[in-house]
Amino acid sequence: MFKVGDSAVYPAHGVAIVKRIDEREVGGRVKQFYVLQVIETQMTIMVPVDNADSVGLREIISDKEVSNVYKILKKRDVKIDQTTWNRRYREYSEKIKTGSVYEIAEVLRNLFLLRSSKDLSFGERKMLDQAKALLVKEISLARQAQEDAIEEEIQTIFAS
């Protein structure tokens, strides 16, 4: 259960702040809703409290989990899908939609590695930016660090 003011991760949209917990009547029953504001876009989302798990709403990762994310980013002996860009795009979109920080890290790593061997499509470049933005925002909150510093750490990982 989240409280007002808590940070939460909403799949594919990123980190959001719980602004309010409202009650609304739906189908003759009163239900509670988290009213979230996505930090990156200022979009407001309402999530039924009893559906929070099923939609993938989760807490910010811990510092220990950040280390695991960095391990995924550093892993180089991975097989990159060499299928058509649109098939890869669909697969990576599904991974981002899960909201799993580990799936998002895999997408970022794979697109960075792919970029070093060929040009990415416009959609893949946008997805790389989206995955990086999602990770940077969450890791900066988890580590209580500036986003610029986290972005530099990620760039350093891919430069080596």
MOGI-V102293 format. One record per run of one state. SS is the DSSP state (h for helix, s for strand, l for the rest). FROM is the first residue (numbers start at 0). TO is the last residue. If there is no record, write none. Layout:
# MOGI-V102293
SS | FROM | TO
SS | FROM | TO
This chain:
# MOGI-V102293
l | 0 | 5
s | 6 | 9
l | 10 | 12
s | 13 | 25
l | 26 | 27
s | 28 | 37
l | 38 | 42
s | 43 | 47
h | 48 | 54
l | 55 | 56
s | 57 | 57
l | 58 | 61
h | 62 | 73
l | 74 | 83
h | 84 | 97
l | 98 | 99
h | 100 | 116
l | 117 | 120
h | 121 | 142
l | 143 | 145
h | 146 | 158
l | 159 | 159
